[in-house]
């Protein structure tokens, strides 16, 4: 007997069920049964309002394995929601977000999202994740539970990634399709950076554009690999970018909450970003260090175990990182310049861009 059947009454209407292939793009759809710590949206499924958020979707799989594809999105409203919960100080900066995606209570994939910083504005970022569910993982009730939560960070990365990363993240849509017979979803392959992120195999800050298809500029020194192969090679291009801007803070004065005050605050933030970009361009720290000077580490986000890494510098601004996964789960790769001075870190930071992924 299905769970919850004991609580049904004659006044309850039958719960609608979405057939495959299913696309959930609105939190107001009747097939979105529950939203926990997530504000439902009209043109999106919802936005996380707490330290974690979840939605429960109703669909009919017919006893078949399914492939789930999720579009995550960080925009200006995401930072506003994060500021209300995290209450950042004046010294806090807007850091990349590492979000863990769970389904049926099990960690499935991770997404690294960081908005692209410009001289006058910050561009929104999309991140795509994709994973498969076995036929027995979606029960007779046809309930699919999607959760967004913080990932467990290693000590060497905790200070460079945002705390409470899931707060404010938009869940734009969830696509569920049946897996054709003979399609195991594994194997080997090679993709360029943007297609690999679009496929959910790797995440390096997210994609830009209305549908999140363009790679844009490099924004972070971290990469998350979701490809399930035991050995994964990432071709990275190294660069430097201006230091992250100050995190958005909710105004404490009443007059700053009004429209005129918000205009003043926006102009101040734009001027501060422009000054930081000008300082970066005029500083001697715009040239990235040679790849041989970088320290590269990798960790499995599920069990926290370090992963063996081998690095090969291909050029002055490019290197190949080969990661050996000893257990299944998403892997976080981080770059660090051990010789960077405190002054350089205040002005610029190392960033990397995925050029190629091979697994």
VEXKE-394104 format. One record per residue (C-alpha): y negated, x negated, z negated; residue in three letters. Coordinates in nm, 4 decimals, padded with zeros to 6 digits. Layout:
<rs>
<y->Y; x->X; z->Z; residuo->ALA> $
...
</rs>
This chain:
<rs>
<y->00.0000; x->00.0000; z->00.0000; residuo->UNK> $
<y->-00.3464; x->-00.1302; z->00.0871; residuo->UNK> $
<y->-00.5683; x->-00.2603; z->-00.1928; residuo->UNK> $
<y->-00.8131; x->00.0082; z->-00.3051; residuo->UNK> $
<y->-00.6054; x->00.3011; z->-00.1836; residuo->UNK> $
<y->-00.5703; x->00.4218; z->-00.5446; residuo->UNK> $
<y->-00.9479; x->00.4705; z->-00.5720; residuo->UNK> $
<y->-00.9925; x->00.6886; z->-00.2625; residuo->UNK> $
<y->-01.1082; x->01.0502; z->-00.3035; residuo->UNK> $
<y->-01.1305; x->01.3453; z->-00.0667; residuo->UNK> $
<y->-01.5059; x->01.2852; z->-00.0398; residuo->UNK> $
<y->-01.4645; x->00.9355; z->00.1066; residuo->UNK> $
<y->-01.5078; x->00.8924; z->00.4814; residuo->UNK> $
<y->-01.2663; x->00.6660; z->00.6681; residuo->UNK> $
<y->-01.3941; x->00.3089; z->00.6908; residuo->UNK> $
<y->-01.4612; x->00.2110; z->01.0546; residuo->UNK> $
<y->-01.2748; x->-00.0900; z->01.1880; residuo->UNK> $
<y->-01.3991; x->-00.3316; z->01.4555; residuo->UNK> $
<y->-01.1550; x->-00.4119; z->01.7336; residuo->UNK> $
<y->-01.1061; x->-00.7600; z->01.8795; residuo->UNK> $
<y->-01.2987; x->-00.9309; z->02.0246; residuo->UNK> $
<y->-01.5532; x->-00.8507; z->01.7538; residuo->UNK> $
<y->-01.9130; x->-00.9660; z->01.7198; residuo->UNK> $
<y->-02.0957; x->-00.8918; z->01.3945; residuo->UNK> $
<y->-02.4698; x->-00.9361; z->01.4514; residuo->UNK> $
<y->-02.6285; x->-00.6896; z->01.2072; residuo->UNK> $
<y->-02.5898; x->-00.6391; z->00.8374; residuo->UNK> $
<y->-02.6427; x->-00.2668; z->00.8884; residuo->UNK> $
<y->-02.3195; x->-00.2212; z->01.0812; residuo->UNK> $
<y->-02.0709; x->00.0024; z->00.8956; residuo->UNK> $
<y->-01.8011; x->-00.2627; z->00.9466; residuo->UNK> $
<y->-01.9988; x->-00.4982; z->00.7184; residuo->UNK> $
<y->-01.8556; x->-00.3523; z->00.4007; residuo->UNK> $
<y->-02.0074; x->-00.5758; z->00.1343; residuo->UNK> $
<y->-02.2847; x->-00.8313; z->00.1004; residuo->UNK> $
<y->-02.2768; x->-01.0368; z->-00.2194; residuo->UNK> $
<y->-02.5949; x->-01.2342; z->-00.2982; residuo->UNK> $
<y->-02.6936; x->-01.1867; z->00.0647; residuo->UNK> $
<y->-02.9786; x->-00.9707; z->00.1930; residuo->UNK> $
<y->-02.8619; x->-00.7674; z->00.4903; residuo->UNK> $
<y->-03.0595; x->-00.7958; z->00.8114; residuo->UNK> $
<y->-03.1136; x->-00.5785; z->01.1164; residuo->UNK> $
<y->-03.0944; x->-00.8429; z->01.3900; residuo->UNK> $
<y->-02.8836; x->-01.0791; z->01.1758; residuo->UNK> $
<y->-02.5922; x->-01.0287; z->00.9407; residuo->UNK> $
<y->-02.7882; x->-01.1495; z->00.6387; residuo->UNK> $
<y->-02.9674; x->-01.4225; z->00.4455; residuo->UNK> $
<y->-02.8268; x->-01.5948; z->00.1364; residuo->UNK> $
<y->-03.0350; x->-01.5167; z->-00.1726; residuo->UNK> $
<y->-02.8444; x->-01.7060; z->-00.4422; residuo->UNK> $
<y->-02.6534; x->-02.0277; z->-00.4935; residuo->UNK> $
<y->-02.3818; x->-01.8776; z->-00.2705; residuo->UNK> $
<y->-02.3493; x->-01.5708; z->-00.0520; residuo->UNK> $
<y->-02.0630; x->-01.3730; z->00.0984; residuo->UNK> $
<y->-01.9985; x->-01.0860; z->00.3373; residuo->UNK> $
<y->-01.6851; x->-00.8785; z->00.3837; residuo->UNK> $
<y->-01.6082; x->-00.7662; z->00.7398; residuo->UNK> $
<y->-01.3633; x->-00.4988; z->00.8487; residuo->UNK> $
<y->-01.1612; x->-00.5611; z->01.1644; residuo->UNK> $
<y->-00.8212; x->-00.4996; z->01.3163; residuo->UNK> $
<y->-00.6316; x->-00.8121; z->01.4187; residuo->UNK> $
<y->-00.3022; x->-00.6482; z->01.5146; residuo->UNK> $
<y->-00.1080; x->-00.9185; z->01.3330; residuo->UNK> $
<y->-00.2461; x->-01.1931; z->01.5591; residuo->UNK> $
<y->-00.4085; x->-01.5236; z->01.4637; residuo->UNK> $
<y->-00.7829; x->-01.5224; z->01.5189; residuo->UNK> $
<y->-01.0612; x->-01.7716; z->01.5863; residuo->UNK> $
<y->-01.3834; x->-01.7294; z->01.3875; residuo->UNK> $
<y->-01.7150; x->-01.8638; z->01.5131; residuo->UNK> $
<y->-02.0290; x->-01.8504; z->01.2967; residuo->UNK> $
<y->-02.3956; x->-01.9162; z->01.3735; residuo->UNK> $
<y->-02.5998; x->-02.0486; z->01.0786; residuo->UNK> $
<y->-02.9773; x->-02.0795; z->01.0984; residuo->UNK> $
<y->-03.2557; x->-02.2376; z->00.8903; residuo->UNK> $
<y->-03.6163; x->-02.1309; z->00.9498; residuo->UNK> $
<y->-03.9434; x->-02.1161; z->00.7597; residuo->UNK> $
<y->-03.8298; x->-01.8152; z->00.5579; residuo->UNK> $
<y->-03.5246; x->-02.0165; z->00.4525; residuo->UNK> $
<y->-03.7491; x->-02.2738; z->00.2884; residuo->UNK> $
<y->-03.9539; x->-02.0012; z->00.1193; residuo->UNK> $
<y->-03.6392; x->-01.8450; z->-00.0259; residuo->UNK> $
<y->-03.5178; x->-02.1894; z->-00.1358; residuo->UNK> $
<y->-03.8510; x->-02.2610; z->-00.3060; residuo->UNK> $
<y->-03.8321; x->-01.9432; z->-00.5148; residuo->UNK> $
<y->-03.4929; x->-02.0438; z->-00.6534; residuo->UNK> $
<y->-03.5186; x->-02.4250; z->-00.6734; residuo->UNK> $
<y->-03.8828; x->-02.4420; z->-00.7957; residuo->UNK> $
<y->-03.9421; x->-02.7890; z->-00.6458; residuo->UNK> $
<y->-04.1937; x->-03.0311; z->-00.7922; residuo->UNK> $
<y->-04.4738; x->-03.1882; z->-00.5898; residuo->UNK> $
<y->-04.2667; x->-03.5002; z->-00.5297; residuo->UNK> $
<y->-03.9671; x->-03.3119; z->-00.3849; residuo->UNK> $
<y->-03.9188; x->-03.3329; z->-00.0090; residuo->UNK> $
<y->-03.7512; x->-03.1024; z->00.2378; residuo->UNK> $
<y->-03.4052; x->-03.2548; z->00.2674; residuo->UNK> $
<y->-03.1106; x->-03.1791; z->00.4991; residuo->UNK> $
<y->-02.8773; x->-02.9009; z->00.3894; residuo->UNK> $
<y->-02.5007; x->-02.9425; z->00.3688; residuo->UNK> $
<y->-02.3401; x->-02.5963; z->00.3607; residuo->UNK> $
<y->-01.9701; x->-02.5275; z->00.3111; residuo->UNK> $
<y->-01.8225; x->-02.2313; z->00.5004; residuo->UNK> $
<y->-01.5270; x->-02.0536; z->00.3407; residuo->UNK> $
<y->-01.3002; x->-01.7807; z->00.4688; residuo->UNK> $
<y->-01.0471; x->-01.5879; z->00.2608; residuo->UNK> $
<y->-01.1431; x->-01.8051; z->-00.0366; residuo->UNK> $
<y->-01.0559; x->-02.1372; z->00.1333; residuo->UNK> $
<y->-01.2944; x->-02.4072; z->00.2558; residuo->UNK> $
<y->-01.2793; x->-02.4172; z->00.6348; residuo->UNK> $
<y->-01.5718; x->-02.6204; z->00.7715; residuo->UNK> $
<y->-01.9087; x->-02.7668; z->00.6792; residuo->UNK> $
<y->-02.2456; x->-02.7566; z->00.8531; residuo->UNK> $
<y->-02.5333; x->-03.0023; z->00.8233; residuo->UNK> $
<y->-02.8666; x->-02.8362; z->00.8989; residuo->UNK> $
<y->-03.2063; x->-03.0064; z->00.9045; residuo->UNK> $
<y->-03.5193; x->-02.8718; z->01.0682; residuo->UNK> $
<y->-03.6780; x->-03.0928; z->01.3344; residuo->UNK> $
<y->-04.0043; x->-03.2403; z->01.2084; residuo->UNK> $
<y->-04.3066; x->-03.2525; z->01.4378; residuo->UNK> $
<y->-04.6681; x->-03.3532; z->01.3997; residuo->UNK> $
<y->-04.7944; x->-02.9987; z->01.3541; residuo->UNK> $
<y->-04.4890; x->-02.7802; z->01.2922; residuo->UNK> $
<y->-04.1243; x->-02.7875; z->01.1933; residuo->UNK> $
<y->-03.8722; x->-02.6476; z->01.4408; residuo->UNK> $
<y->-03.5926; x->-02.4130; z->01.3354; residuo->UNK> $
<y->-03.2317; x->-02.5335; z->01.3492; residuo->UNK> $
<y->-02.8979; x->-02.3672; z->01.4260; residuo->UNK> $
<y->-02.5544; x->-02.4922; z->01.3258; residuo->UNK> $
<y->-02.2257; x->-02.3605; z->01.4624; residuo->UNK> $
<y->-01.8879; x->-02.3742; z->01.2908; residuo->UNK> $
<y->-01.5527; x->-02.2626; z->01.4251; residuo->UNK> $
<y->-01.2099; x->-02.2359; z->01.2656; residuo->UNK> $
<y->-00.8771; x->-02.0568; z->01.3081; residuo->UNK> $
<y->-00.6996; x->-01.8162; z->01.0747; residuo->UNK> $
<y->-00.3271; x->-01.7580; z->01.0783; residuo->UNK> $
<y->-00.1895; x->-01.4104; z->01.1324; residuo->UNK> $
<y->-00.0906; x->-01.3775; z->00.7656; residuo->UNK> $
<y->-00.4351; x->-01.4784; z->00.6356; residuo->UNK> $
<y->-00.5918; x->-01.1469; z->00.7357; residuo->UNK> $
<y->-00.3884; x->-00.8825; z->00.5545; residuo->UNK> $
<y->-00.3113; x->-00.5232; z->00.6360; residuo->UNK> $
<y->-00.6533; x->-00.4219; z->00.5039; residuo->UNK> $
<y->-00.8186; x->-00.6167; z->00.7845; residuo->UNK> $
<y->-01.0774; x->-00.7688; z->00.5500; residuo->UNK> $
<y->-01.2422; x->-01.0955; z->00.6544; residuo->UNK> $
<y->-01.4404; x->-01.2617; z->00.3720; residuo->UNK> $
<y->-01.7005; x->-01.5186; z->00.4816; residuo->UNK> $
<y->-01.8746; x->-01.7265; z->00.2150; residuo->UNK> $
<y->-02.1573; x->-01.9818; z->00.2330; residuo->UNK> $
<y->-02.1842; x->-02.2220; z->-00.0600; residuo->UNK> $
<y->-02.2883; x->-02.5727; z->-00.1569; residuo->UNK> $
<y->-02.0542; x->-02.8595; z->-00.0815; residuo->UNK> $
<y->-01.9433; x->-03.1096; z->-00.3453; residuo->UNK> $
<y->-02.1480; x->-03.4200; z->-00.2679; residuo->UNK> $
<y->-02.0498; x->-03.7805; z->-00.3393; residuo->UNK> $
<y->-02.2826; x->-03.9852; z->-00.5564; residuo->UNK> $
<y->-02.4103; x->-04.1982; z->-00.2680; residuo->UNK> $
<y->-02.5318; x->-03.8890; z->-00.0793; residuo->UNK> $
<y->-02.6366; x->-03.6508; z->-00.3566; residuo->UNK> $
<y->-02.9961; x->-03.7734; z->-00.3740; residuo->UNK> $
<y->-03.0499; x->-03.7507; z->00.0025; residuo->UNK> $
<y->-02.9227; x->-03.3960; z->00.0590; residuo->UNK> $
<y->-03.0800; x->-03.0748; z->-00.0611; residuo->UNK> $
<y->-02.9626; x->-02.9142; z->-00.3852; residuo->UNK> $
<y->-02.8859; x->-02.5419; z->-00.3655; residuo->UNK> $
<y->-02.8420; x->-02.5929; z->00.0083; residuo->UNK> $
<y->-02.7071; x->-02.2448; z->00.0825; residuo->UNK> $
<y->-03.0126; x->-02.0619; z->-00.0525; residuo->UNK> $
<y->-03.2107; x->-01.9008; z->00.2278; residuo->UNK> $
<y->-02.9655; x->-01.9849; z->00.5071; residuo->UNK> $
<y->-02.9405; x->-01.7133; z->00.7722; residuo->UNK> $
<y->-02.6020; x->-01.5884; z->00.8847; residuo->UNK> $
<y->-02.6972; x->-01.4838; z->01.2359; residuo->UNK> $
<y->-02.3645; x->-01.3648; z->01.3696; residuo->UNK> $
<y->-01.9891; x->-01.3868; z->01.3307; residuo->UNK> $
<y->-01.7621; x->-01.3812; z->01.6357; residuo->UNK> $
<y->-01.3899; x->-01.3125; z->01.5949; residuo->UNK> $
<y->-01.1481; x->-01.3412; z->01.8868; residuo->UNK> $
<y->-00.7713; x->-01.3381; z->01.9160; residuo->UNK> $
<y->-00.6106; x->-01.6761; z->01.9829; residuo->UNK> $
<y->-00.4129; x->-01.6680; z->02.3080; residuo->UNK> $
<y->-00.0444; x->-01.7555; z->02.2935; residuo->UNK> $
<y->00.0121; x->-02.1278; z->02.3267; residuo->UNK> $
<y->-00.3453; x->-02.2182; z->02.2233; residuo->UNK> $
<y->-00.3049; x->-02.4206; z->01.9047; residuo->UNK> $
<y->-00.6727; x->-02.5172; z->01.8888; residuo->UNK> $
<y->-00.5879; x->-02.8831; z->01.8202; residuo->UNK> $
<y->-00.5120; x->-03.1850; z->02.0375; residuo->UNK> $
<y->-00.7431; x->-03.4559; z->02.1652; residuo->UNK> $
<y->-01.0576; x->-03.4526; z->02.3727; residuo->UNK> $
<y->-01.4024; x->-03.5973; z->02.4317; residuo->UNK> $
<y->-01.7381; x->-03.4208; z->02.4315; residuo->UNK> $
<y->-02.1030; x->-03.5193; z->02.4444; residuo->UNK> $
<y->-02.3204; x->-03.4682; z->02.1387; residuo->UNK> $
<y->-02.4739; x->-03.1256; z->02.2088; residuo->UNK> $
<y->-02.1502; x->-02.9606; z->02.3376; residuo->UNK> $
<y->-01.9600; x->-03.1016; z->02.0391; residuo->UNK> $
<y->-02.2096; x->-02.9413; z->01.8004; residuo->UNK> $
<y->-02.2044; x->-02.6176; z->01.9995; residuo->UNK> $
<y->-01.8242; x->-02.6139; z->01.9653; residuo->UNK> $
<y->-01.8507; x->-02.6651; z->01.5883; residuo->UNK> $
<y->-01.6576; x->-02.9942; z->01.5959; residuo->UNK> $
<y->-01.9442; x->-03.1995; z->01.4567; residuo->UNK> $
<y->-02.2733; x->-03.1259; z->01.2839; residuo->UNK> $
<y->-02.5670; x->-03.3674; z->01.2828; residuo->UNK> $
<y->-02.8626; x->-03.1582; z->01.1741; residuo->UNK> $
<y->-02.8179; x->-02.8594; z->01.3989; residuo->UNK> $
<y->-02.9272; x->-02.7496; z->01.7443; residuo->UNK> $
<y->-03.2655; x->-02.6186; z->01.8535; residuo->UNK> $
<y->-03.3768; x->-02.3383; z->02.0835; residuo->UNK> $
<y->-03.3549; x->-01.9606; z->02.0712; residuo->UNK> $
<y->-02.9763; x->-01.9693; z->02.0955; residuo->UNK> $
<y->-02.9290; x->-02.3112; z->01.9383; residuo->UNK> $
<y->-02.8075; x->-02.5010; z->02.2460; residuo->UNK> $
<y->-03.0448; x->-02.7996; z->02.2652; residuo->UNK> $
<y->-02.9879; x->-03.1124; z->02.0585; residuo->UNK> $
<y->-03.3509; x->-03.2107; z->02.0057; residuo->UNK> $
<y->-03.4517; x->-03.5247; z->01.8211; residuo->UNK> $
<y->-03.2483; x->-03.7015; z->01.5535; residuo->UNK> $
<y->-03.3294; x->-03.5686; z->01.2074; residuo->UNK> $
<y->-03.0901; x->-03.7097; z->00.9498; residuo->UNK> $
<y->-02.8730; x->-04.0112; z->00.8744; residuo->UNK> $
<y->-02.5669; x->-03.7957; z->00.8024; residuo->UNK> $
<y->-02.3002; x->-03.6476; z->01.0263; residuo->UNK> $
<y->-02.0296; x->-03.3937; z->00.9388; residuo->UNK> $
<y->-01.7082; x->-03.4009; z->01.1416; residuo->UNK> $
<y->-01.4976; x->-03.0839; z->01.1490; residuo->UNK> $
<y->-01.2521; x->-03.1984; z->01.4172; residuo->UNK> $
<y->-00.9032; x->-03.1855; z->01.2696; residuo->UNK> $
<y->-00.7621; x->-03.5023; z->01.4281; residuo->UNK> $
<y->-00.6471; x->-03.7890; z->01.2077; residuo->UNK> $
<y->-00.8707; x->-04.0368; z->01.3922; residuo->UNK> $
<y->-01.2185; x->-03.9438; z->01.5102; residuo->UNK> $
<y->-01.4678; x->-04.1642; z->01.6948; residuo->UNK> $
<y->-01.8384; x->-04.0813; z->01.6806; residuo->UNK> $
<y->-02.0815; x->-04.2507; z->01.9153; residuo->UNK> $
<y->-02.4169; x->-04.2604; z->01.7361; residuo->UNK> $
<y->-02.7661; x->-04.3574; z->01.8502; residuo->UNK> $
<y->-02.9792; x->-04.5059; z->01.5722; residuo->UNK> $
<y->-03.3531; x->-04.4436; z->01.5375; residuo->UNK> $
<y->-03.6223; x->-04.4009; z->01.2743; residuo->UNK> $
<y->-03.8257; x->-04.0925; z->01.1918; residuo->UNK> $
<y->-04.1157; x->-04.0165; z->00.9631; residuo->UNK> $
<y->-04.0309; x->-03.9479; z->00.6002; residuo->UNK> $
<y->-03.9462; x->-03.5820; z->00.5252; residuo->UNK> $
<y->-04.2486; x->-03.3668; z->00.4410; residuo->UNK> $
<y->-04.3027; x->-03.2200; z->00.0993; residuo->UNK> $
<y->-04.0921; x->-02.9146; z->00.0249; residuo->UNK> $
<y->-04.2581; x->-02.5757; z->00.0460; residuo->UNK> $
<y->-04.3734; x->-02.4598; z->-00.2970; residuo->UNK> $
<y->-04.4564; x->-02.1059; z->-00.4016; residuo->UNK> $
<y->-04.8266; x->-02.0854; z->-00.5015; residuo->UNK> $
<y->-04.8934; x->-02.0280; z->-00.8688; residuo->UNK> $
<y->-05.2497; x->-01.8988; z->-00.8286; residuo->UNK> $
<y->-05.3016; x->-01.5331; z->-00.7404; residuo->UNK> $
<y->-05.5689; x->-01.6040; z->-00.4788; residuo->UNK> $
<y->-05.3367; x->-01.8441; z->-00.2991; residuo->UNK> $
<y->-05.0874; x->-01.5607; z->-00.2480; residuo->UNK> $
<y->-05.3431; x->-01.3613; z->-00.0473; residuo->UNK> $
<y->-05.3821; x->-01.3916; z->00.3270; residuo->UNK> $
<y->-05.6836; x->-01.6222; z->00.3094; residuo->UNK> $
<y->-05.5093; x->-01.8462; z->00.0577; residuo->UNK> $
<y->-05.1955; x->-01.8618; z->00.2690; residuo->UNK> $
<y->-05.4067; x->-01.9703; z->00.5676; residuo->UNK> $
<y->-05.5588; x->-02.2508; z->00.3621; residuo->UNK> $
<y->-05.2166; x->-02.3655; z->00.2404; residuo->UNK> $
<y->-05.0739; x->-02.3614; z->00.5928; residuo->UNK> $
<y->-05.3640; x->-02.5696; z->00.7231; residuo->UNK> $
<y->-05.3163; x->-02.8150; z->00.4355; residuo->UNK> $
<y->-04.9453; x->-02.8519; z->00.5092; residuo->UNK> $
<y->-05.0124; x->-02.9090; z->00.8805; residuo->UNK> $
<y->-05.2749; x->-03.1731; z->00.8006; residuo->UNK> $
<y->-05.0391; x->-03.3468; z->00.5583; residuo->UNK> $
<y->-04.7581; x->-03.3551; z->00.8155; residuo->UNK> $
<y->-04.9975; x->-03.4898; z->01.0774; residuo->UNK> $
<y->-05.1164; x->-03.7620; z->00.8408; residuo->UNK> $
<y->-04.7590; x->-03.8607; z->00.7620; residuo->UNK> $
<y->-04.6727; x->-03.8810; z->01.1320; residuo->UNK> $
<y->-04.9827; x->-04.0917; z->01.2029; residuo->UNK> $
<y->-04.8929; x->-04.3271; z->00.9172; residuo->UNK> $
<y->-04.5404; x->-04.3591; z->01.0545; residuo->UNK> $
<y->-04.6619; x->-04.4428; z->01.4055; residuo->UNK> $
<y->-04.9082; x->-04.7019; z->01.2753; residuo->UNK> $
<y->-04.6644; x->-04.8687; z->01.0353; residuo->UNK> $
<y->-04.4431; x->-05.1685; z->01.1179; residuo->UNK> $
<y->-04.1334; x->-04.9696; z->01.0148; residuo->UNK> $
<y->-04.0917; x->-04.7712; z->01.3378; residuo->UNK> $
<y->-03.8258; x->-05.0049; z->01.4755; residuo->UNK> $
<y->-03.4753; x->-04.9156; z->01.3519; residuo->UNK> $
<y->-03.2614; x->-05.1869; z->01.1942; residuo->UNK> $
<y->-02.9792; x->-05.3419; z->01.3920; residuo->UNK> $
<y->-02.6504; x->-05.1497; z->01.3520; residuo->UNK> $
<y->-02.4918; x->-05.4598; z->01.1959; residuo->UNK> $
<y->-02.7313; x->-05.4228; z->00.9008; residuo->UNK> $
<y->-02.6239; x->-05.0663; z->00.8237; residuo->UNK> $
<y->-02.3667; x->-04.9617; z->00.5676; residuo->UNK> $
<y->-02.1487; x->-04.6722; z->00.6831; residuo->UNK> $
<y->-01.9441; x->-04.4601; z->00.4441; residuo->UNK> $
<y->-01.7316; x->-04.1479; z->00.4848; residuo->UNK> $
<y->-01.5852; x->-03.9000; z->00.2389; residuo->UNK> $
<y->-01.3599; x->-03.5966; z->00.2652; residuo->UNK> $
<y->-01.5607; x->-03.2990; z->00.1396; residuo->UNK> $
<y->-01.2537; x->-03.1132; z->00.0129; residuo->UNK> $
<y->-01.1043; x->-03.3681; z->-00.2257; residuo->UNK> $
<y->-01.3887; x->-03.6224; z->-00.2502; residuo->UNK> $
<y->-01.1665; x->-03.9080; z->-00.1342; residuo->UNK> $
<y->-01.3236; x->-04.1921; z->00.0624; residuo->UNK> $
<y->-01.2078; x->-04.2225; z->00.4229; residuo->UNK> $
<y->-01.1456; x->-04.5598; z->00.5914; residuo->UNK> $
<y->-01.4257; x->-04.6416; z->00.8370; residuo->UNK> $
<y->-01.4534; x->-04.9022; z->01.1112; residuo->UNK> $
<y->-01.7861; x->-04.9702; z->01.2841; residuo->UNK> $
<y->-01.8541; x->-05.1346; z->01.6182; residuo->UNK> $
<y->-02.2116; x->-05.2058; z->01.7327; residuo->UNK> $
<y->-02.2367; x->-05.1338; z->02.1053; residuo->UNK> $
<y->-02.6087; x->-05.2073; z->02.1500; residuo->UNK> $
<y->-02.9305; x->-05.2618; z->01.9570; residuo->UNK> $
<y->-02.9541; x->-04.8893; z->01.8808; residuo->UNK> $
<y->-02.5968; x->-04.7636; z->01.9196; residuo->UNK> $
<y->-02.2717; x->-04.7933; z->01.7310; residuo->UNK> $
<y->-01.9235; x->-04.6430; z->01.7301; residuo->UNK> $
<y->-01.7896; x->-04.5093; z->01.4005; residuo->UNK> $
<y->-01.4143; x->-04.4533; z->01.3783; residuo->UNK> $
<y->-01.3015; x->-04.2470; z->01.0778; residuo->UNK> $
<y->-00.9432; x->-04.2164; z->00.9614; residuo->UNK> $
<y->-00.8785; x->-03.8870; z->00.7858; residuo->UNK> $
<y->-00.6078; x->-03.9111; z->00.5218; residuo->UNK> $
<y->-00.6152; x->-03.5371; z->00.4410; residuo->UNK> $
<y->-00.7374; x->-03.2261; z->00.6251; residuo->UNK> $
<y->-01.0936; x->-03.1110; z->00.5759; residuo->UNK> $
<y->-01.4477; x->-03.1808; z->00.6950; residuo->UNK> $
<y->-01.5669; x->-03.5411; z->00.6628; residuo->UNK> $
<y->-01.9209; x->-03.6485; z->00.5747; residuo->UNK> $
<y->-02.0420; x->-03.9739; z->00.7353; residuo->UNK> $
<y->-02.3538; x->-04.1422; z->00.5986; residuo->UNK> $
<y->-02.5621; x->-04.4400; z->00.7123; residuo->UNK> $
<y->-02.7707; x->-04.6544; z->00.4798; residuo->UNK> $
<y->-02.9921; x->-04.9601; z->00.5140; residuo->UNK> $
<y->-02.9308; x->-05.1712; z->00.2073; residuo->UNK> $
<y->-03.2282; x->-05.3977; z->00.2868; residuo->UNK> $
<y->-03.4850; x->-05.1168; z->00.3184; residuo->UNK> $
<y->-03.7788; x->-05.1593; z->00.0836; residuo->UNK> $
<y->-03.9245; x->-04.8826; z->-00.1270; residuo->UNK> $
<y->-04.2385; x->-04.8841; z->00.0903; residuo->UNK> $
<y->-04.0357; x->-04.8321; z->00.4043; residuo->UNK> $
<y->-03.8473; x->-04.5390; z->00.2499; residuo->UNK> $
<y->-04.1790; x->-04.3702; z->00.1690; residuo->UNK> $
<y->-04.2951; x->-04.4030; z->00.5296; residuo->UNK> $
<y->-03.9810; x->-04.3729; z->00.7420; residuo->UNK> $
<y->-03.6073; x->-04.3200; z->00.7261; residuo->UNK> $
<y->-03.3043; x->-04.3952; z->00.9380; residuo->UNK> $
<y->-03.1756; x->-04.1115; z->01.1535; residuo->UNK> $
<y->-02.8831; x->-04.0880; z->01.3928; residuo->UNK> $
<y->-02.7905; x->-03.8677; z->01.6851; residuo->UNK> $
<y->-02.4390; x->-03.7923; z->01.8055; residuo->UNK> $
<y->-02.3985; x->-03.9162; z->02.1625; residuo->UNK> $
<y->-02.0245; x->-03.8658; z->02.1981; residuo->UNK> $
<y->-01.7331; x->-03.7346; z->01.9950; residuo->UNK> $
<y->-01.3736; x->-03.8317; z->02.0650; residuo->UNK> $
<y->-01.0727; x->-03.7054; z->01.8719; residuo->UNK> $
</rs>
